[in-house]
Amino acid sequence: MDLNLDFLGALMVNGVIIGTLYGVVAMSFVLIYKASQVVNFAQGEFLLIGAWVCWWILTDLQLPFVVSFLLTLAFMVAFGILLQVVVLRPMIGEPTIAVIMVTIGLSLTFQALMKWIFGVSAQPFPRIFETEVVTVLGLRVQTVYIVSMVVSVAIMIGFGLFFKYSRMGLAMRATAFDQQAAQSMGVSVKQVFAMAWAISALVSAVAGVVVGVVNGVSSALSLFGIKVFPAVILGGLDSVIGAVIGGLIVGLLENFAHYLDVEFLGWGNMISVAPFYALIIILMIKPYGLFGTKDIERI
């Protein structure tokens, strides 16, 4: 059996890089769930909106990429807050399934809106970096992936410091633990919810821009949110650490599955379906994920 180890090594490096991106988006899922006990099925559309906004600023307003990127992040923070205040705040106190259905409705609405505004054809980003490919440990890697990994790690560290030391971070942790107790201690639950959606939108936009720079921007980018879902379940729906580790595992898993597919199986779709096989297995063995909190209920 002839093993193509160079190809395998390249895929594993790619798996780590894309896995950090999965981990960042998975943290966005976890952040909203911990704050409000809601799974946001419009997460993929946050990536899509962020990518389209950055692309529009770059191509129509002709601003430098750094300025366009920062303006995109500012827009997404405002967008996340507005979405929570106008659409989701009135749903506080309603059954969780009702709020989840609202996020599904938002997902479909945003997809249709983006197609109406920007069309259905994929649009490439203008050239961002002078050197598009760099060599890492003898492997050629796209510059945007290296930058995205650095940014993703910075975001992860920022998350940790934010939750541990900032007043709002502590308030969000308290709200996630017990909303009523946090409110009795003077924490504004409404502000916490708004901040959770704002941060989630901002972080998702970072991932959306990175994927858009590599693959172009189209409605297919919203599927990234669905691809991240196995990472969320694998790590644990209420664990930030689990989201990071789950993202890395899924990134490595899908690239290893792609290696097996290309070299031995020849099925042609393992990179797409392998994470969902893992999702089914982890739900059968550990329904709460690797790091999720196991709820104990009296019957």
C-alpha positions as CSV (number, residue, x, y, z in Angstrom):
1,M,0.0,0.0,0.0
2,D,1.6,3.3,-1.2
3,L,0.8,6.1,1.3
4,N,1.0,9.6,0.0
5,L,2.3,11.2,3.2
6,D,3.0,14.6,1.7
7,F,-0.7,14.8,0.6
8,L,-1.8,13.6,4.1
9,G,0.4,16.2,5.8
10,A,-0.9,19.0,3.6
11,L,-4.5,18.0,4.5
12,M,-3.8,17.8,8.2
13,V,-2.3,21.3,8.2
14,N,-5.4,22.5,6.3
15,G,-7.5,20.6,8.8
16,V,-5.9,22.5,11.8
17,I,-6.3,25.9,10.0
18,I,-10.0,25.3,9.0
19,G,-10.6,23.7,12.3
20,T,-9.7,26.9,14.2
21,L,-12.2,28.7,12.0
22,Y,-14.8,26.1,12.8
23,G,-14.0,26.5,16.5
24,V,-14.5,30.3,16.3
25,V,-17.9,29.9,14.6
26,A,-18.8,27.1,17.1
27,M,-18.1,29.5,20.0
28,S,-20.7,31.8,18.5
29,F,-23.3,29.0,18.6
30,V,-22.3,28.3,22.2
31,L,-22.3,32.0,23.3
32,I,-26.0,32.4,22.2
33,Y,-27.0,29.1,23.6
34,K,-25.4,29.7,27.0
35,A,-27.0,33.2,27.2
36,S,-30.5,32.4,26.1
37,Q,-30.8,28.6,25.7
38,V,-31.5,29.0,22.0
39,V,-29.8,27.3,19.1
40,N,-29.3,30.0,16.3
41,F,-30.0,28.4,13.0
42,A,-29.3,31.7,11.2
43,Q,-25.6,31.5,12.2
44,G,-24.5,30.6,8.7
45,E,-26.4,33.7,7.4
46,F,-24.3,35.8,9.7
47,L,-21.2,34.6,7.8
48,L,-22.9,35.3,4.5
49,I,-24.0,38.9,5.5
50,G,-20.6,39.8,6.8
51,A,-18.9,38.5,3.7
52,W,-21.3,40.4,1.3
53,V,-21.0,43.6,3.3
54,C,-17.1,43.5,3.2
55,W,-17.2,42.6,-0.5
56,W,-19.5,45.6,-1.2
57,I,-17.4,48.1,0.7
58,L,-14.3,46.8,-1.1
59,T,-15.7,46.8,-4.6
60,D,-18.2,49.7,-4.6
61,L,-16.7,52.1,-2.1
62,Q,-13.1,51.1,-3.1
63,L,-11.8,51.4,0.5
64,P,-8.7,49.5,1.6
65,F,-9.3,45.9,3.0
66,V,-8.4,46.8,6.6
67,V,-10.8,49.7,6.6
68,S,-13.5,47.6,4.9
69,F,-13.0,44.8,7.4
70,L,-13.3,47.1,10.4
71,L,-16.4,48.7,9.0
72,T,-17.9,45.3,8.4
73,L,-17.2,44.3,12.0
74,A,-18.8,47.5,13.3
75,F,-21.8,46.9,11.0
76,M,-22.3,43.4,12.3
77,V,-22.2,44.4,15.9
78,A,-24.9,47.0,15.3
79,F,-26.8,44.4,13.2
80,G,-26.6,41.7,16.0
81,I,-27.9,44.2,18.6
82,L,-30.7,45.4,16.4
83,L,-31.7,41.9,15.5
84,Q,-31.9,40.9,19.1
85,V,-33.8,44.0,20.2
86,V,-36.3,44.2,17.4
87,V,-37.0,40.5,16.6
88,L,-35.8,38.3,19.5
89,R,-36.4,40.4,22.6
90,P,-40.2,40.2,22.2
91,M,-39.8,36.4,22.3
92,I,-38.3,36.4,25.8
93,G,-40.5,34.1,27.9
94,E,-41.9,32.2,24.9
95,P,-41.2,28.5,24.5
96,T,-37.7,27.7,23.3
97,I,-39.0,25.9,20.2
98,A,-40.8,29.1,19.2
99,V,-37.6,31.1,19.3
100,I,-35.7,28.4,17.4
101,M,-38.4,28.6,14.7
102,V,-37.9,32.3,14.5
103,T,-34.2,31.8,13.9
104,I,-35.0,29.4,11.1
105,G,-37.3,32.0,9.6
106,L,-34.5,34.6,9.9
107,S,-32.2,32.2,8.1
108,L,-34.5,31.8,5.1
109,T,-35.3,35.6,5.1
110,F,-31.6,36.6,5.1
111,Q,-30.8,34.1,2.3
112,A,-33.6,35.5,0.1
113,L,-32.6,39.1,0.9
114,M,-28.9,38.5,0.0
115,K,-29.9,36.9,-3.3
116,W,-32.2,39.8,-4.1
117,I,-29.6,42.5,-3.3
118,F,-26.4,40.8,-4.6
119,G,-27.7,38.2,-7.1
120,V,-27.2,34.5,-7.1
121,S,-23.8,34.3,-8.8
122,A,-20.6,33.9,-6.8
123,Q,-18.5,37.0,-6.6
124,P,-14.7,36.9,-6.0
125,F,-13.0,39.2,-3.6
126,P,-10.4,41.6,-5.0
127,R,-6.9,40.5,-4.4
128,I,-6.1,41.1,-0.7
129,F,-2.5,40.0,-0.2
130,E,0.4,40.6,-2.4
131,T,1.7,37.1,-1.7
132,E,-1.3,34.7,-2.0
133,V,0.6,31.5,-1.0
134,V,3.3,31.0,1.6
135,T,5.3,27.9,2.5
136,V,4.9,26.4,5.9
137,L,7.0,23.4,6.9
138,G,7.5,22.7,3.2
139,L,3.8,22.9,2.4
140,R,2.1,25.6,0.3
141,V,-0.7,27.3,2.2
142,Q,-2.9,30.3,1.2
143,T,-1.9,33.5,3.0
144,V,-5.5,34.2,4.0
145,Y,-5.7,30.9,5.9
146,I,-2.6,31.7,7.9
147,V,-4.0,35.1,8.7
148,S,-7.3,33.6,9.6
149,M,-5.7,31.1,12.0
150,V,-3.8,34.0,13.7
151,V,-7.1,36.0,14.0
152,S,-9.0,32.9,15.2
153,V,-6.5,32.2,17.9
154,A,-6.6,35.9,18.9
155,I,-10.4,35.7,19.1
156,M,-10.2,32.6,21.3
157,I,-7.8,34.2,23.7
158,G,-10.0,37.4,23.6
159,F,-13.0,35.3,24.5
160,G,-11.2,33.8,27.5
161,L,-10.0,37.1,28.8
162,F,-13.4,38.7,28.2
163,F,-15.3,36.1,30.2
164,K,-12.7,36.0,33.0
165,Y,-12.0,39.7,33.6
166,S,-14.6,42.0,32.0
167,R,-17.7,43.1,33.8
168,M,-19.9,42.1,30.9
169,G,-18.2,38.8,30.5
170,L,-18.8,38.0,34.2
171,A,-22.4,39.1,33.7
172,M,-22.8,36.8,30.7
173,R,-21.3,33.9,32.7
174,A,-23.7,34.6,35.6
175,T,-26.7,34.8,33.2
176,A,-25.8,31.5,31.5
177,F,-25.6,29.8,34.9
178,D,-28.9,31.2,36.3
179,Q,-30.9,34.1,34.7
180,Q,-33.1,34.8,37.6
181,A,-30.2,34.8,40.1
182,A,-28.2,37.1,37.8
183,Q,-31.1,39.5,37.5
184,S,-31.6,39.6,41.2
185,M,-27.9,40.7,41.5
186,G,-28.5,43.6,39.2
187,V,-27.4,42.1,35.9
188,S,-29.4,43.3,32.9
189,V,-30.4,40.1,31.1
190,K,-31.6,42.1,28.1
191,Q,-28.2,43.7,27.7
192,V,-26.5,40.3,28.1
193,F,-28.7,38.9,25.3
194,A,-28.0,41.8,23.0
195,M,-24.2,41.5,23.7
196,A,-24.3,37.8,23.0
197,W,-25.9,38.3,19.6
198,A,-23.6,41.2,18.8
199,I,-20.5,39.2,19.5
200,S,-21.8,36.2,17.7
201,A,-22.5,38.3,14.6
202,L,-19.1,39.9,14.7
203,V,-17.2,36.7,15.1
204,S,-19.2,35.0,12.4
205,A,-18.4,37.9,10.0
206,V,-14.7,37.3,10.5
207,A,-15.2,33.7,9.4
208,G,-17.4,34.8,6.5
209,V,-14.8,37.2,5.2
210,V,-12.1,34.6,5.3
211,V,-14.1,31.9,3.5
212,G,-15.3,34.6,1.0
213,V,-11.7,35.6,0.2
214,V,-10.8,32.0,-0.5
215,N,-13.9,30.7,-2.3
216,G,-15.8,33.9,-3.3
217,V,-19.1,35.0,-1.9
218,S,-22.3,33.2,-2.7
219,S,-25.4,31.8,-0.9
220,A,-23.4,28.6,-0.5
221,L,-21.4,30.3,2.2
222,S,-24.3,30.1,4.6
223,L,-23.9,26.3,4.6
224,F,-20.7,26.8,6.7
225,G,-23.0,27.3,9.7
226,I,-24.5,23.8,9.2
227,K,-21.0,22.3,8.7
228,V,-20.0,23.8,12.1
229,F,-23.0,22.3,13.9
230,P,-21.3,18.8,14.3
231,A,-18.4,20.6,16.0
232,V,-20.8,22.3,18.5
233,I,-22.5,19.0,19.4
234,L,-19.2,17.1,19.5
235,G,-17.7,19.6,22.0
236,G,-20.8,20.2,24.0
237,L,-23.5,22.8,23.3
238,D,-22.8,24.8,26.4
239,S,-19.0,24.5,26.4
240,V,-16.7,27.2,24.9
241,I,-13.6,25.0,25.3
242,G,-15.6,22.1,23.8
243,A,-16.5,24.3,20.8
244,V,-12.8,25.0,20.1
245,I,-11.8,21.4,20.5
246,G,-14.8,20.2,18.5
247,G,-13.9,22.6,15.7
248,L,-10.3,21.2,15.5
249,I,-11.6,17.6,15.6
250,V,-14.1,18.2,12.8
251,G,-11.5,20.1,10.7
252,L,-9.0,17.2,11.0
253,L,-11.7,14.6,10.6
254,E,-13.1,15.9,7.3
255,N,-9.6,16.4,5.8
256,F,-8.5,12.9,6.9
257,A,-11.8,11.5,5.4
258,H,-11.0,13.4,2.2
259,Y,-7.5,11.7,2.2
260,L,-9.1,8.2,2.5
261,D,-11.6,9.1,-0.1
262,V,-9.1,10.2,-2.7
263,E,-6.4,7.6,-2.0
264,F,-8.6,4.5,-1.3
265,L,-12.4,4.8,-1.4
266,G,-13.2,7.0,-4.4
267,W,-16.7,7.8,-3.2
268,G,-16.2,11.5,-3.8
269,N,-18.2,13.1,-0.9
270,M,-16.5,12.0,2.3
271,I,-15.2,15.5,3.1
272,S,-18.9,16.7,3.3
273,V,-20.5,13.8,5.1
274,A,-17.8,12.6,7.6
275,P,-18.6,15.3,10.2
276,F,-22.2,14.3,10.2
277,Y,-21.3,10.6,10.7
278,A,-19.3,11.8,13.7
279,L,-22.3,13.8,14.9
280,I,-24.5,10.7,14.8
281,I,-22.0,8.6,16.6
282,I,-21.3,11.2,19.4
283,L,-25.1,11.6,19.9
284,M,-25.4,7.9,20.4
285,I,-22.4,7.6,22.8
286,K,-22.3,11.0,24.6
287,P,-25.5,13.0,23.8
288,Y,-24.1,16.0,25.8
289,G,-20.8,16.1,23.9
290,L,-17.3,15.7,25.1
291,F,-17.5,18.7,27.5
292,G,-21.2,19.5,27.7
293,T,-23.0,19.7,31.0
294,K,-25.1,16.6,31.7
295,D,-28.6,17.5,32.9
296,I,-30.0,15.3,35.6
297,E,-33.8,15.2,35.7
298,R,-36.1,13.6,38.2
299,I,-38.9,11.5,36.7
